[in-house]
Amino acid sequence: MPRGSYHRESNEQSLGDAIQHFINAMGLRPKMIEAEIIANWEDIVGKMIAKHTLDLSLNKKKLTLRFDNAALKQEMSYAKSKLMENINNRFGKEIVDQVVIL
């Protein structure tokens, strides 16, 4: 093979594919999705709601939220469907199928 040229064998995979395989094999995908939701929470719900969010977690498609404001907690309980829709649309697949507000 000439110097500087590279031929990839058919059984090799790209680095990105290898990383994705590793993430899936190690069971890290759900935590990565949760981390992405946390990192983008302000973009998903807006600055005011994000500011009053005390905790959020995602476990088996169940998003659990805790707020520091009773009125906001009540408002968000009415907006569960819209929140699920926004998150699922952002990811392009069903990530959340239940929202629990504590």
DOVEXDO-504528 format. One record per residue: x negated, y negated, z negated of N, C-alpha, C in turn. Coordinates in pm, whole numbers, plus 50000, padded with zeros to 5 digits. Example, Ala and Ser with C-alpha at 12.3 -4.5 7.8 and 13.67 -1.06 7.14 Angstrom:
BEGIN
<<48681, 50569, 49220>, <48770, 50450, 49220>, <48680, 50330, 49220>>
<<48715, 50225, 49292>, <48633, 50106, 49286>, <48710, 49997, 49213>>
***
This chain:
BEGIN
<<49914, 50118, 50000>, <50000, 50000, 50000>, <49910, 49877, 50000>>
<<49935, 49781, 50088>, <49852, 49660, 50093>, <49861, 49583, 49962>>
<<49751, 49519, 49932>, <49746, 49438, 49811>, <49851, 49326, 49816>>
<<49918, 49305, 49705>, <50018, 49198, 49698>, <50156, 49243, 49740>>
<<50167, 49362, 49799>, <50301, 49407, 49835>, <50348, 49507, 49731>>
<<50476, 49512, 49714>, <50532, 49598, 49611>, <50651, 49671, 49669>>
<<50652, 49800, 49648>, <50764, 49881, 49691>, <50825, 49946, 49568>>
<<50950, 49922, 49546>, <51017, 49978, 49430>, <51077, 50113, 49465>>
<<51048, 50212, 49382>, <51105, 50345, 49402>, <51254, 50341, 49371>>
<<51329, 50431, 49431>, <51474, 50429, 49414>, <51519, 50461, 49272>>
<<51435, 50528, 49192>, <51476, 50560, 49055>, <51438, 50451, 48956>>
<<51374, 50346, 49002>, <51340, 50235, 48915>, <51459, 50140, 48907>>
<<51461, 50061, 48800>, <51567, 49963, 48785>, <51507, 49827, 48753>>
<<51584, 49724, 48778>, <51535, 49590, 48749>, <51522, 49572, 48598>>
<<51442, 49474, 48559>, <51426, 49445, 48417>, <51560, 49409, 48354>>
<<51639, 49330, 48424>, <51771, 49292, 48374>, <51860, 49413, 48350>>
<<51858, 49507, 48445>, <51937, 49630, 48429>, <51887, 49712, 48311>>
<<51756, 49719, 48296>, <51697, 49794, 48184>, <51735, 49732, 48051>>
<<51734, 49600, 48043>, <51772, 49530, 47920>, <51919, 49555, 47889>>
<<52005, 49545, 47991>, <52148, 49570, 47970>, <52171, 49713, 47923>>
<<52100, 49808, 47982>, <52113, 49949, 47940>, <52071, 49965, 47795>>
<<51960, 49901, 47757>, <51911, 49909, 47619>, <52013, 49849, 47522>>
<<52067, 49733, 47556>, <52166, 49666, 47471>, <52287, 49756, 47450>>
<<52335, 49816, 47558>, <52450, 49905, 47548>, <52417, 50030, 47468>>
<<52301, 50090, 47495>, <52261, 50213, 47427>, <52243, 50192, 47277>>
<<52198, 50074, 47238>, <52175, 50045, 47096>, <52301, 49992, 47026>>
<<52409, 49976, 47102>, <52534, 49929, 47043>, <52532, 49781, 47006>>
<<52451, 49704, 47077>, <52435, 49562, 47045>, <52534, 49471, 47119>>
<<52603, 49523, 47218>, <52693, 49440, 47300>, <52797, 49365, 47216>>
<<52868, 49431, 47123>, <52968, 49356, 47045>, <52908, 49240, 46965>>
<<52792, 49257, 46907>, <52730, 49149, 46830>, <52683, 49037, 46922>>
<<52641, 49071, 47042>, <52601, 48967, 47137>, <52722, 48885, 47180>>
<<52835, 48951, 47201>, <52958, 48879, 47237>, <53001, 48789, 47122>>
<<52997, 48841, 46999>, <53031, 48760, 46882>, <52939, 48638, 46873>>
<<52809, 48659, 46894>, <52714, 48548, 46888>, <52743, 48445, 46997>>
<<52784, 48491, 47114>, <52817, 48397, 47222>, <52943, 48316, 47188>>
<<53041, 48380, 47127>, <53162, 48307, 47084>, <53124, 48202, 46981>>
<<53042, 48240, 46883>, <53000, 48145, 46780>, <52923, 48029, 46842>>
<<52831, 48059, 46932>, <52750, 47955, 46994>, <52834, 47858, 47077>>
<<52944, 47906, 47132>, <53029, 47823, 47218>, <53161, 47784, 47153>>
<<53173, 47803, 47023>, <53299, 47781, 46954>, <53353, 47640, 46975>>
<<53266, 47540, 46967>, <53312, 47401, 46985>, <53368, 47380, 47126>>
<<53306, 47440, 47227>, <53358, 47428, 47364>, <53491, 47501, 47379>>
<<53509, 47610, 47306>, <53630, 47690, 47317>, <53749, 47622, 47249>>
<<53728, 47568, 47128>, <53841, 47513, 47050>, <53839, 47362, 47033>>
<<53730, 47298, 47066>, <53719, 47154, 47047>, <53645, 47120, 46918>>
<<53595, 46998, 46915>, <53510, 46953, 46804>, <53582, 46954, 46668>>
<<53706, 46907, 46664>, <53777, 46896, 46537>, <53802, 47033, 46474>>
<<53850, 47127, 46555>, <53877, 47261, 46502>, <53747, 47330, 46463>>
<<53645, 47316, 46546>, <53515, 47378, 46515>, <53459, 47326, 46383>>
<<53477, 47196, 46359>, <53426, 47134, 46237>, <53492, 47193, 46112>>
<<53615, 47237, 46123>, <53689, 47291, 46009>, <53690, 47444, 46003>>
<<53615, 47507, 46093>, <53604, 47653, 46092>, <53496, 47693, 45993>>
<<53534, 47769, 45892>, <53438, 47814, 45791>, <53368, 47943, 45833>>
<<53443, 48032, 45899>, <53386, 48161, 45934>, <53463, 48219, 46052>>
<<53392, 48292, 46135>, <53457, 48369, 46240>, <53378, 48495, 46263>>
<<53450, 48602, 46291>, <53385, 48729, 46321>, <53469, 48804, 46423>>
<<53402, 48889, 46499>, <53469, 48971, 46599>, <53433, 49116, 46572>>
<<53536, 49198, 46553>, <53514, 49340, 46528>, <53621, 49419, 46602>>
<<53577, 49498, 46699>, <53669, 49582, 46778>, <53784, 49501, 46836>>
<<53749, 49392, 46902>, <53843, 49302, 46970>, <53935, 49225, 46876>>
<<53908, 49231, 46746>, <53986, 49153, 46649>, <53902, 49035, 46604>>
<<53948, 48915, 46635>, <53881, 48792, 46596>, <53941, 48744, 46464>>
<<53856, 48733, 46363>, <53899, 48688, 46231>, <53844, 48549, 46207>>
<<53932, 48457, 46168>, <53895, 48316, 46150>, <53932, 48270, 46010>>
<<53852, 48178, 45959>, <53882, 48115, 45829>, <53858, 47966, 45844>>
<<53955, 47887, 45800>, <53948, 47741, 45811>, <53951, 47678, 45673>>
<<53903, 47553, 45665>, <53901, 47481, 45537>, <54020, 47387, 45520>>
<<54118, 47397, 45608>, <54229, 47304, 45610>, <54359, 47381, 45630>>
<<54451, 47371, 45535>, <54577, 47447, 45541>, <54661, 47411, 45663>>
<<54668, 47282, 45696>, <54748, 47240, 45811>, <54690, 47296, 45940>>
<<54558, 47295, 45951>, <54492, 47349, 46070>, <54512, 47501, 46076>>
<<54505, 47565, 45963>, <54529, 47709, 45956>, <54668, 47741, 46011>>
<<54766, 47664, 45970>, <54904, 47683, 46018>, <54913, 47658, 46168>>
<<54852, 47550, 46213>, <54853, 47516, 46356>, <54789, 47627, 46439>>
<<54676, 47678, 46391>, <54605, 47782, 46465>, <54682, 47914, 46466>>
<<54762, 47937, 46364>, <54843, 48060, 46363>, <54945, 48058, 46477>>
<<54990, 47938, 46515>, <55082, 47925, 46628>, <55010, 47931, 46763>>
<<54880, 47909, 46763>, <54804, 47902, 46887>, <54721, 48027, 46913>>
<<54750, 48136, 46845>, <54671, 48259, 46859>, <54667, 48309, 47004>>
<<54782, 48313, 47069>, <54789, 48364, 47207>, <54704, 48280, 47301>>
<<54714, 48149, 47287>, <54636, 48059, 47373>, <54486, 48076, 47346>>
<<54449, 48092, 47221>, <54309, 48112, 47186>, <54256, 48241, 47247>>
<<54332, 48349, 47236>, <54290, 48476, 47297>, <54274, 48460, 47448>>
<<54369, 48394, 47509>, <54365, 48371, 47653>, <54240, 48291, 47692>>
<<54210, 48185, 47618>, <54092, 48102, 47648>, <53963, 48183, 47638>>
<<53950, 48261, 47533>, <53828, 48341, 47514>, <53817, 48447, 47622>>
<<53925, 48519, 47647>, <53922, 48625, 47748>, <53895, 48569, 47887>>
<<53952, 48454, 47920>, <53924, 48390, 48049>, <53778, 48349, 48059>>
<<53723, 48301, 47952>, <53583, 48258, 47950>, <53489, 48375, 47981>>
<<53522, 48493, 47929>, <53438, 48611, 47950>, <53478, 48691, 48074>>
<<53594, 48660, 48130>, <53637, 48731, 48249>, <53688, 48872, 48223>>
<<53713, 48904, 48097>, <53769, 49034, 48061>, <53825, 49024, 47920>>
<<53896, 49128, 47878>, <53956, 49124, 47744>, <53850, 49148, 47638>>
<<53819, 49043, 47565>, <53723, 49047, 47455>, <53798, 49048, 47323>>
<<53910, 48976, 47319>, <53991, 48962, 47198>, <54133, 49008, 47229>>
<<54186, 49100, 47146>, <54326, 49138, 47163>, <54409, 49112, 47037>>
<<54341, 49056, 46935>, <54411, 49022, 46810>, <54335, 48909, 46742>>
<<54409, 48814, 46685>, <54350, 48705, 46607>, <54411, 48710, 46467>>
<<54324, 48711, 46368>, <54366, 48711, 46228>, <54314, 48583, 46165>>
<<54402, 48509, 46100>, <54362, 48384, 46034>, <54379, 48402, 45885>>
<<54268, 48385, 45814>, <54268, 48402, 45668>, <54278, 48269, 45598>>
***
